[in-house]
Amino acid sequence: MAEALKLDIPDELDQLAKVVLKTACDRDLRLASAESCTGGLLASLLTDIPGCSHAFERGFVVYTDEAKNELLGVPKAILETDGAVSEAAARALAAGALERSRADIVAAITGFAEAGPGPEDEAGLVHFASGRRHRGVHHRLVRFGDIGRARVRYGALEVALKMMREEMEA
């Protein structure tokens, strides 16, 4: 039986996750994630590093609109009007994760790892939001392009980790 899930995470991504966790531990901060297109990979990465993984408080994997609404309180109006892959949805995911956890810092990821079913579902389009309790939520949009599902997901992990690090430094 495997001791831990072994992914082919690029070394620089693994190192960034270690820095984020160590900083969180050093500052007594708790982290959480709200993930859609990464399917829990951020949570997995942050809990697979020994020593400081206890800084990760919880993760929400909310792949469907129903899950986004039920678990994190993303308003149905946002999902219907702006869509699940939008700035408004990413911000609502981050705000919901802060509200429904004990985390100090959260990162939210929603996007298209590959072309979606609709004509406007751009492959590699990912919205991010990060927030720190009592300090607001910040948004970032990245267009990775049609570089393949795995590369988009790894790119999304890197952006989310950098945003978490920025929240700790603010």
Order of alpha helices (4+ residues) and beta strands (2+ residues): alpha-beta-alpha-beta-alpha-alpha-alpha-beta-beta-beta-alpha
